[in-house]
Amino acid sequence: MSESDPRKDPRYRPFRAAAYGLYIAVVSAFCIAVIIGVTRSVRAMTPARKPAEEQVLSYRECLDAADSLWSQLESEREKLVRISPAREVDRQWLAFRTTWLQHMRDAEARCALGSRDRVNLKEVFRRLEEVQDLYSIHAVQYAGEVGGVVDALRGAFSTARKNPAAGRLP
């Protein structure tokens, strides 16, 4: 005679069903909480597009606004490699990104980019946002993949400079 598997004892079926049900409920609640948290975070970091304002800027003013946004974006990107500790680059970039996007949405609203005679301006703003997205990816990758190594290098330089053989630095 073969003995039946004690894990499949019919007396424990209700307890197994309850345990599985509880497990599924807890995992589902956790997943829903994560999804809600990520959704709120993304919404907070990405301002919505605004409707066109009644007072529309001239084509030249819109082009100047886009150029100013580009200059701000480039200036902040250049600062990435000077931030210490390098692991903080992504946090600082994301704070800048949210403010910058808000300024861009304001400029888009004042420029009436839906107008047929402003197709080229619309393309400029689209490309600006595309570059900003790529810079955001770069900042996160730099902080995560390169940041620790850069911080260690800076630490090694600092230690080496303390050696009397290094002499006095200006």
Helices and strands as residue ranges (DSSP letters): G 6-8, G 10-12, H 13-45, H 59-79, G 80-82, G 86-88, H 89-111, G 116-118, H 119-141, I 142-146, H 147-161, G 164-166
